[in-house]
Amino acid sequence: MAHPKSKSASKKPASTLSRDQALHFYHQMLKIRLFEEQVNQLYLGAKMPGLAHLYIGQEAVAVGVCEALRRDDYITSTHRGHGHCLAKGASVDKMFAELLGKEAGYCRGKGGSMHIADQDTGNLGANAIVGGSAGIATGAAMSAKMRCSDQVAVCFFGEGALGQGLLYECMNMASLWKLPVIYVCENNQYNEYTNYRETTAGEVVARAQAFGIHAETIDGQNIHGVHATAIKLVERARRSEGPAFLQCNTYRFHGHHVGDIDRSYYRSKKEEEEWKTNRDPVKLLAEWLQKSEMADGKLLEKIESEIAAEIREAVNFAVNAPYPEPNEVDQDVYA
Ligand SMILES: Cc1ncc(C[n+]2csc(CCOP(=O)(O)OP(=O)(O)O)c2C)c(N)n1
């Protein structure tokens, strides 16, 4: 990524982020970006079995929210889940190993892209069923409440899940019982190949408000806003003030999955270019870091080459790691 000097040499922008925090957020977001670019390469090189749904373009949501959580807080994720895993602290080598079906992976190679879970970092798992994780996150919040712990659960989902009845049963219970759960709706505008406005009646936040749930809509490309709002909602939940719903407006830069190359029949190139040029969350944070004189282009390039080296090493590890033994095929598998 090139890092031209910020054009307007005017005033430094204000933020509540310290330099260390902002650089850490940049590191986390760029790690997700480079991880996903590598996943695409593995797919194109026919090294990865199956498909993957890339998170590129949405990095500020996962990082902004997960950085407001403690390690022992819970998250649940979706089919587009690599960013959530990494933002909550998963390691890249075990993730690549899982994607390649290797024994060293998070699910011993038996889950793949859409089933990565990591108990150590509070990640209760990705979920291939649209809306499927609402019950798991709400249940985790209920468990936290019953155990009198102050843990919080975050349920990440795409706006396509707004068409699933389970979400409404869960929000109803969460509101009645004041459960510490935050429903984070990543509105990237497309349910697979259909614009959400063709599938979703009314206002998105009104659906949560109907259950008396505090709801907000924010710009999901702006890490500052995502993080500040997430902190506020997490603190509310920790103080037993009940659930919240956060709609983050965002965009996926690639196709619905790695094989979705020709997208012209459902969205224009012009629209994609507009988001990539002016609304890229990683670029926006890089520009902000330079403008606020917290980093120069050289430092940003150093961070990028360190992450690239970590990713290279992790891919090599995964490519060379062994597959599980054939006689393990029915171990750890529940159906
Ligand atoms: C219950 C269910 N219905 C349909 C599908 C097929 N499907 C997979 S992803 C997807 C669209 C999801 O859109 P959204 O929730 O907005 O998430 P995004 O892909 O945009 O991140 C659909 C319909 C599924 N996985 N589960």
The ligand as a Gaussian input file, in Angstrom:
#p B3LYP/6-31G(d) Opt

LIG

1 1
 C      -30.324000     -19.697000       6.554000
 C      -29.482000     -19.467000       5.334000
 N      -30.074000     -19.096000       4.189000
 C      -29.335000     -18.872000       3.081000
 C      -27.985000     -19.044000       3.115000
 C      -27.136000     -18.766000       1.875000
 N      -26.388000     -17.513000       2.065000
 C      -25.100000     -17.527000       2.433000
 S      -24.510000     -15.971000       2.662000
 C      -25.982000     -15.273000       2.237000
 C      -26.173000     -13.775000       2.228000
 C      -25.770000     -13.169000       3.491000
 O      -25.854000     -11.783000       3.426000
 P      -25.490000     -10.943000       4.694000
 O      -26.092000     -11.575000       5.896000
 O      -25.845000      -9.542000       4.420000
 O      -23.921000     -11.122000       4.868000
 P      -22.742000     -10.717000       3.884000
 O      -22.522000     -11.910000       2.984000
 O      -23.176000      -9.516000       3.138000
 O      -21.584000     -10.481000       4.762000
 C      -26.925000     -16.254000       1.945000
 C      -28.313000     -15.974000       1.554000
 C      -27.396000     -19.454000       4.342000
 N      -26.078000     -19.633000       4.466000
 N      -28.157000     -19.631000       5.443000

